[in-house]
Amino acid sequence: MSPKAKAALAKAIDSLERYPDDFVLKQAIAGHLGLGMERIVLGNGSNDVLDIVARVFLAPGRSAVFSQHAFAVYPLATLTAGAEPLAVAAKDFGHDLAAMRAAIRPDTRIVWIANPNNPTGTFLPHDEVLAFLSSVPQDVVVVLDEAYNEYLPPEERADTAAWLADFPNLVITRTFSKIYGLAGLRVGYALTSAAIADLMNRIRQPFNCNNLALAAAAAALDDHEFVERSYALNRAGMAQLTEGLRRLGYDYIPSRGNFVAFRAGDAAAINQKLLREGVIVRPIAGYGMPEWLRVTIGTEAENARFLAALALAR
């Protein structure tokens, strides 16, 4: 995690007798993105924000559209709200936006899109997402989950927050768990219209982000040098892992995140062998990919240890 975030944590410990005040973090996000604070909703990780969106817009008799092989929280949040999840077949392990548009029904109130996608790492060019947004009915909320947005190479980035001016039905979710390295503090946020943010703030718990998380996140947002180092480390680790997977003869899905999904064959058996070597990866059979495993990029030494353990596990 960022040195600035660590310093902010140390300072925040002295005021834990106080209830949280999210003003500073909202102000920092607003300044970082050039948005009004009334457009920002904070959450206990972006999972919390996704759940809040579902509870605002979904109910029995309504439905939500999402892609096969997309983040498991989408159908879970949909079902928890009593709505019907509508899974659309993936295209090359990613979102088929044309098929997702066709799947929208009169009772559909949310379309979930992860870009880059978890767990496959696929990426939708922003012009395709923009065209999709333009085609969606105004009473359907499009949730654009950008948890891995900061890992995109510069040439593939876009100021999606600027789209909010034209699409009042857009909700963008982001997190401090990934490139900012604050996964254990659980802090994420949504960017949306002031009207939707108002509805979400009525639903959310009043102190859903604690003092330590708020302080660390605000400081991390300002630590541009750390983010650049994290990005560079991820790029180098991605090259190290994909080269190693190719050398070992494993197929993998090109990824824009901080992980790689690879076809392991008997994934359950390979996973057990890796566990015995002290290496933990993510089985993704629950995502409809029983032959695949997903490995998160770590340090150079951690990546090397994974590749050595995988060679033994074959």
C-alpha positions as CSV (number, residue, x, y, z in Angstrom):
1,M,0.0,0.0,0.0
2,S,1.0,3.6,-0.5
3,P,3.3,5.3,2.0
4,K,0.9,8.2,2.1
5,A,-1.9,5.9,3.0
6,K,0.2,4.3,5.8
7,A,0.9,7.8,7.2
8,A,-2.8,8.7,7.1
9,L,-3.7,5.5,8.8
10,A,-1.2,6.2,11.7
11,K,-2.7,9.6,12.1
12,A,-6.3,8.4,12.0
13,I,-5.8,6.0,14.9
14,D,-5.7,8.9,17.2
15,S,-9.4,9.8,16.4
16,L,-11.1,6.4,16.4
17,E,-13.4,7.5,19.3
18,R,-15.2,9.7,16.7
19,Y,-17.8,8.5,14.2
20,P,-16.7,8.5,10.5
21,D,-17.1,11.6,8.4
22,D,-16.9,10.9,4.7
23,F,-16.6,14.5,3.6
24,V,-12.8,14.4,3.0
25,L,-12.8,11.3,0.8
26,K,-15.8,12.5,-1.2
27,Q,-14.1,15.9,-1.7
28,A,-10.9,14.1,-2.8
29,I,-12.8,11.9,-5.3
30,A,-14.7,14.9,-6.6
31,G,-11.5,16.9,-7.1
32,H,-9.7,13.9,-8.7
33,L,-12.5,13.4,-11.3
34,G,-13.9,16.9,-11.7
35,L,-17.4,16.0,-10.4
36,G,-19.7,17.4,-7.8
37,M,-19.8,15.6,-4.4
38,E,-23.5,15.0,-4.8
39,R,-22.7,12.4,-7.5
40,I,-20.6,10.2,-5.2
41,V,-21.7,7.3,-3.1
42,L,-19.2,5.5,-0.8
43,G,-19.3,1.8,0.1
44,N,-17.7,-0.8,2.2
45,G,-15.9,-2.0,-0.9
46,S,-17.5,-1.8,-4.4
47,N,-19.4,-5.0,-3.5
48,D,-21.4,-2.9,-1.1
49,V,-22.1,-0.3,-3.7
50,L,-23.3,-2.9,-6.2
51,D,-25.7,-4.3,-3.6
52,I,-27.0,-0.8,-2.8
53,V,-27.8,-0.3,-6.5
54,A,-29.7,-3.6,-6.6
55,R,-31.7,-2.7,-3.6
56,V,-32.7,0.6,-5.0
57,F,-33.8,-0.6,-8.4
58,L,-34.7,-4.3,-8.2
59,A,-37.6,-6.1,-6.6
60,P,-39.8,-9.1,-7.3
61,G,-41.3,-8.8,-10.8
62,R,-38.2,-7.0,-12.1
63,S,-35.1,-8.4,-13.9
64,A,-31.4,-7.6,-14.4
65,V,-29.2,-8.5,-17.4
66,F,-25.5,-9.6,-17.0
67,S,-23.0,-11.6,-19.0
68,Q,-22.0,-15.2,-18.6
69,H,-18.6,-15.4,-16.9
70,A,-19.1,-12.0,-15.3
71,F,-18.7,-11.1,-11.6
72,A,-20.7,-13.4,-9.3
73,V,-22.0,-10.5,-7.3
74,Y,-24.3,-9.4,-10.2
75,P,-26.7,-12.5,-10.0
76,L,-26.3,-12.6,-6.2
77,A,-27.3,-9.0,-5.7
78,T,-30.1,-9.5,-8.2
79,L,-31.5,-12.5,-6.4
80,T,-31.1,-10.9,-3.0
81,A,-33.4,-8.1,-4.2
82,G,-36.0,-10.7,-5.3
83,A,-35.5,-10.0,-9.0
84,E,-34.8,-12.3,-11.9
85,P,-31.2,-12.6,-13.2
86,L,-30.9,-12.9,-17.0
87,A,-27.6,-14.4,-18.0
88,V,-26.5,-13.7,-21.6
89,A,-24.0,-16.0,-23.3
90,A,-20.5,-14.7,-23.4
91,K,-18.6,-13.8,-26.6
92,D,-15.0,-14.9,-26.5
93,F,-15.2,-15.0,-22.7
94,G,-16.4,-11.4,-22.6
95,H,-19.6,-9.4,-22.9
96,D,-21.7,-9.7,-26.0
97,L,-23.3,-6.2,-25.9
98,A,-25.6,-6.8,-28.8
99,A,-27.0,-9.9,-27.2
100,M,-27.3,-8.1,-23.9
101,R,-29.3,-5.3,-25.5
102,A,-31.6,-7.9,-27.0
103,A,-32.1,-9.5,-23.6
104,I,-33.5,-6.3,-22.0
105,R,-37.2,-6.9,-21.2
106,P,-39.9,-4.4,-20.2
107,D,-39.3,-5.4,-16.6
108,T,-35.5,-5.0,-16.8
109,R,-34.2,-2.3,-14.5
110,I,-30.4,-3.0,-14.4
111,V,-27.7,-4.1,-16.9
112,W,-24.5,-5.1,-15.2
113,I,-21.2,-4.6,-17.1
114,A,-17.7,-5.3,-15.8
115,N,-15.0,-3.6,-17.8
116,P,-12.4,-5.0,-17.6
117,N,-14.3,-8.2,-16.7
118,N,-13.7,-10.4,-13.7
119,P,-12.7,-13.2,-13.8
120,T,-11.8,-13.4,-17.5
121,G,-10.0,-10.1,-17.9
122,T,-11.6,-9.2,-21.2
123,F,-12.1,-5.6,-22.2
124,L,-14.8,-3.7,-24.1
125,P,-13.5,-0.8,-26.2
126,H,-15.1,2.4,-24.8
127,D,-16.7,3.3,-28.1
128,E,-18.7,0.1,-28.0
129,V,-19.8,0.7,-24.4
130,L,-20.8,4.3,-25.3
131,A,-22.9,3.0,-28.3
132,F,-24.6,0.5,-26.0
133,L,-25.4,3.2,-23.4
134,S,-27.0,5.2,-26.2
135,S,-29.3,2.3,-27.2
136,V,-30.6,1.4,-23.7
137,P,-34.0,2.7,-22.5
138,Q,-33.8,5.6,-20.0
139,D,-35.6,3.5,-17.3
140,V,-32.8,0.9,-17.3
141,V,-29.8,1.6,-15.1
142,V,-26.4,0.6,-16.6
143,V,-23.9,-0.3,-13.9
144,L,-20.4,0.0,-15.3
145,D,-18.1,-1.8,-12.9
146,E,-14.6,-0.4,-13.3
147,A,-12.8,-2.1,-10.4
148,Y,-9.8,-2.8,-12.7
149,N,-10.0,0.4,-14.7
150,E,-6.6,1.8,-13.5
151,Y,-4.8,-1.2,-15.0
152,L,-5.7,-0.3,-18.5
153,P,-2.9,0.9,-20.7
154,P,-3.0,4.7,-21.5
155,E,-4.2,4.2,-25.0
156,E,-7.2,2.3,-23.9
157,R,-8.4,4.6,-21.2
158,A,-11.3,7.0,-21.4
159,D,-12.9,9.6,-19.1
160,T,-16.0,7.6,-18.5
161,A,-17.0,9.9,-15.6
162,A,-17.6,12.6,-18.2
163,W,-20.4,10.3,-19.7
164,L,-22.5,11.0,-16.6
165,A,-23.5,14.4,-18.1
166,D,-25.2,12.6,-21.0
167,F,-26.5,9.5,-19.3
168,P,-28.5,10.0,-16.1
169,N,-29.1,6.2,-15.9
170,L,-25.4,5.4,-15.7
171,V,-23.7,4.2,-12.5
172,I,-19.9,3.8,-12.5
173,T,-18.4,1.8,-9.6
174,R,-14.7,1.8,-8.6
175,T,-12.6,0.5,-5.7
176,F,-9.5,1.2,-3.7
177,S,-9.0,-2.6,-3.3
178,K,-7.0,-3.2,-6.5
179,I,-4.3,-0.8,-7.8
180,Y,-4.4,1.3,-4.5
181,G,-3.7,-1.8,-2.4
182,L,-6.3,-1.2,0.2
183,A,-8.3,-4.5,-0.1
184,G,-8.3,-5.1,3.7
185,L,-9.8,-1.7,4.4
186,R,-12.9,-2.2,2.2
187,V,-13.7,1.1,0.5
188,G,-15.2,1.6,-2.9
189,Y,-17.5,4.2,-4.5
190,A,-20.1,4.9,-7.2
191,L,-20.3,7.8,-9.6
192,T,-23.8,8.6,-10.9
193,S,-26.4,11.3,-11.3
194,A,-27.3,13.4,-8.2
195,A,-30.8,11.8,-8.3
196,I,-29.6,8.2,-8.2
197,A,-26.9,9.1,-5.7
198,D,-29.7,10.5,-3.5
199,L,-31.6,7.2,-3.7
200,M,-28.5,5.2,-2.9
201,N,-27.6,7.3,0.1
202,R,-31.1,6.7,1.5
203,I,-30.5,2.9,1.3
204,R,-26.9,2.7,2.5
205,Q,-25.8,2.3,6.1
206,P,-24.8,5.7,7.4
207,F,-21.3,4.7,8.5
208,N,-20.5,2.1,5.9
209,C,-16.9,3.3,5.6
210,N,-14.8,3.4,8.8
211,N,-12.3,6.2,9.8
212,L,-9.2,4.2,8.8
213,A,-10.5,3.4,5.4
214,L,-11.6,6.9,4.7
215,A,-8.3,8.4,5.7
216,A,-6.2,5.9,3.8
217,A,-8.3,6.1,0.6
218,A,-8.1,9.9,0.5
219,A,-4.3,9.8,0.9
220,A,-3.9,6.9,-1.6
221,L,-5.9,8.9,-4.2
222,D,-3.2,11.6,-4.1
223,D,-0.2,9.2,-4.2
224,H,0.3,9.3,-8.0
225,E,3.8,7.9,-7.7
226,F,2.6,4.8,-5.9
227,V,-0.2,4.2,-8.5
228,E,2.4,4.5,-11.3
229,R,4.6,1.9,-9.5
230,S,1.7,-0.4,-9.0
231,Y,0.7,-0.2,-12.7
232,A,4.3,-0.9,-13.8
233,L,4.6,-3.8,-11.4
234,N,1.4,-5.3,-12.8
235,R,2.5,-4.9,-16.4
236,A,5.8,-6.6,-15.6
237,G,4.1,-9.3,-13.7
238,M,1.6,-9.9,-16.4
239,A,4.4,-10.4,-18.9
240,Q,6.2,-12.8,-16.5
241,L,3.1,-14.9,-15.9
242,T,1.9,-15.1,-19.5
243,E,5.4,-16.0,-20.7
244,G,5.6,-18.7,-18.0
245,L,2.1,-20.1,-18.9
246,R,3.1,-20.2,-22.6
247,R,6.3,-22.0,-21.7
248,L,4.4,-24.6,-19.7
249,G,1.9,-25.1,-22.5
250,Y,-1.2,-23.5,-20.9
251,D,-3.8,-21.5,-22.8
252,Y,-4.8,-18.2,-21.2
253,I,-7.2,-15.4,-21.8
254,P,-5.4,-12.0,-22.5
255,S,-6.3,-9.9,-19.5
256,R,-6.6,-6.2,-18.8
257,G,-6.8,-6.7,-15.0
258,N,-4.4,-7.8,-12.3
259,F,-4.9,-11.5,-12.9
260,V,-4.9,-14.1,-15.7
261,A,-7.3,-16.9,-16.3
262,F,-5.7,-20.1,-17.7
263,R,-7.0,-23.4,-18.9
264,A,-5.7,-26.0,-16.5
265,G,-7.6,-29.1,-17.7
266,D,-8.4,-30.9,-14.4
267,A,-8.5,-27.5,-12.6
268,A,-9.8,-29.0,-9.3
269,A,-6.8,-31.4,-9.1
270,I,-4.3,-28.8,-10.2
271,N,-5.7,-26.4,-7.6
272,Q,-5.3,-29.0,-4.8
273,K,-1.7,-29.6,-5.8
274,L,-1.0,-25.9,-5.8
275,L,-2.6,-25.6,-2.3
276,R,-0.2,-28.3,-1.0
277,E,2.6,-26.2,-2.3
278,G,1.3,-23.2,-0.4
279,V,0.0,-21.4,-3.5
280,I,-3.6,-20.1,-3.6
281,V,-5.3,-19.4,-6.9
282,R,-9.0,-19.0,-7.7
283,P,-11.0,-21.9,-9.2
284,I,-13.7,-20.5,-11.4
285,A,-16.0,-23.5,-12.0
286,G,-18.7,-21.4,-10.4
287,Y,-18.4,-19.0,-13.3
288,G,-19.1,-21.8,-15.8
289,M,-15.4,-22.4,-16.5
290,P,-14.7,-25.7,-14.8
291,E,-11.4,-26.3,-16.6
292,W,-10.0,-22.8,-15.7
293,L,-8.1,-21.3,-12.9
294,R,-7.5,-17.6,-12.2
295,V,-4.2,-16.4,-10.8
296,T,-3.6,-12.9,-9.4
297,I,-0.4,-11.1,-10.3
298,G,2.0,-10.6,-7.4
299,T,5.6,-9.6,-6.9
300,E,8.3,-11.0,-9.2
301,A,9.2,-13.6,-6.5
302,E,5.6,-14.6,-5.9
303,N,4.9,-15.0,-9.6
304,A,8.0,-17.2,-10.0
305,R,6.9,-19.4,-7.0
306,F,3.5,-19.9,-8.6
307,L,5.1,-20.9,-12.0
308,A,7.4,-23.3,-10.2
309,A,4.5,-24.9,-8.3
310,L,2.4,-25.1,-11.4
311,A,5.2,-26.9,-13.2
312,L,5.2,-29.5,-10.4
313,A,1.4,-29.8,-10.4
314,R,1.1,-30.8,-14.0
